[in-house]
Amino acid sequence: MKPLVSLIPLVFAGALHAAEPATVDAAIATARKAHSPVLLDFSAPWCYSCYFMETHVLNGAEWNALEAKVVVAPVDADSPDGAAWMKKLEVKALPAYVVLDENGAELGRILAEQTRDVFYPAIGKIIAGASTLDLFKAKAATSAARSSPPRTSMLRSVTRRPKRRCSIARLPPFVRSSAAT
């Protein structure tokens, strides 16, 4: 009887492990069916920071709540699938947590070892859509439009000033040439 009882946790662990998508493409397909985002957890067995995140941050009530909202796909950086997705998403360091929408477009990412107090609010903002790449691009475009006049018009005004100690002649040649045009 004792050997059977000791096998029960292994059976449940296998069932839980089988529920995880085998590849990133499978995770995206699962997310598309569920209409939820995908959290790609890029890690490697040799990565101490990955181990730290696994044992200290990616567990507990907050992690269970996160797993209920997203499709979590652990990605082994050393596997062929993991290496291909790291290259595609330009992930350069581990651990990396990339959130994709149900169609595979990146919503945001968290890089490196984080504390619980930093990780969960950041991932929550990404999932809520508060820090999507499109919003960052739009913000950058609007701030560029509202910023001071373009550099060339400012340089033209410098060229029209009377020659003083601080003249355009003291500017580097590449800047002087752009001011003349």
Secondary structure, 3 states (H helix, E strand, C coil): CHHHHHHHHHHHHHHHHHHCCCCHHHHHHHHHHHCCCEEEEEECCCCHHHHHHHHHHCCHHHHHHHHHHCEEEEEECCCHHHHHHHHHHCCCCCCEEEEECCCCCEEEEEECCCCHHHHHHHHHHHHHCCCCHHHHHHHHHHHHHHCCCCHHHHHHHHHHCCCCCCCHHHCCHHHHHHHHC
